[in-house]
């Protein structure tokens, strides 16, 4: 039981880290004002958890990326899919911000 708790904490911290990094990177690339780091952190943690709670979604991501031939172990597939979702959600949030700012300027 303690191993499961430790693994869950490690995955959530990893999701937090990926969310913060991807959010900051996209903010710099899109030349946006840096804001909402807490939202990026929460979206990163949520990305890991949604794959854990909905395994079919994680399997679909792995198959869409074509990684099911490279990654055979289901645990590794879960971690990779969770990392992809944890990095994508904050980036998507900033892309939406960028599009909304473009509409306001017109």
N, C-alpha and C positions, 0 to 999 in steps of 0.2 A: 504493500500500500504506500509506504513512503517514497518508493521509486516512482510511482505514478504521479504523485504530487510534485516531486522534484522535476520530473519530465514536463509536466504541465506548466510549471513556473518558468522553466527554461524556454519552452515554446512561446509563452506569452511575452517574456522579455525579448526574445528574438523578434517577435512580431512588432513589439514596441519600437525596437531599434530599426527594423526595416521600414516601418511607417514613418518614423522621424526622418530617416535618411532620404527616402524617396520623395517625401514631401518637400524637404529642403532643396533637393536637387532639382526638382521640377520648378520650384519657385524661382530658383536662380536661372534656369534655362528659359523660362517664360518671362523673366524680368518683372516679376510681380513683387509687390510689397509683402514682406514676410509677416505672416499672421496665422494664427490657429495651429500652433505646434501641438497643443493638447488634442486637437481634433485629429491630427495626423497620427499621434500616438494611439489614440483610442481606435481609429480605423485600422491601424496595424494589428493591434490586439484582436479586434473583431474579425479581421481577415483570417487569422490563425484559427480562431474558435469556430467560425462558420464552416470551415473545411472539416474540423473535428466533429461538429454536430451534424453535418450533412456530407457523408462520405461520397455519395454519388456525384456531388459537385466537384470534389477533389479528383475523382476518377475521370470526370469529363475534361477537366483542365489538363490533366496529364495526357489524355488521348488527343486533345486539340493541339497541344504543343508537340505531339509526336514523341514523347519521352517514355511511353510504355515499353518500347523495345530496349531502351537503355537502362531503365530503372525497373527492376523486377520485384523488389521487396515492397510490400504494401506500406510499411512504416516509412520507407524512404519516399515513396510516392506521396504519402500524406504530408511529410515535411516540405517537400518541394512545392506541392500545390498550395499549402498554407503560406509559404514564403512568397509565392507569386501573387496570391490574393492580398497578402499583407502589404506588399510593395505597390500593388496596382490601385487599391482603394484611395490612398492619400494622393497619388498622382492624378487619378481621375477627378478628385475634388478640386485640385488646382487647375486642371484643364477646364473644368466647368467655370471656375472663377475667372479664368482668362477670357473665355468666350463671353461671359456676362459683362466683363469690363469693356470688351470691344463693342458690344451692343450699346452700352451707355454712352460711349464717346460719339456715336453717330448721331 
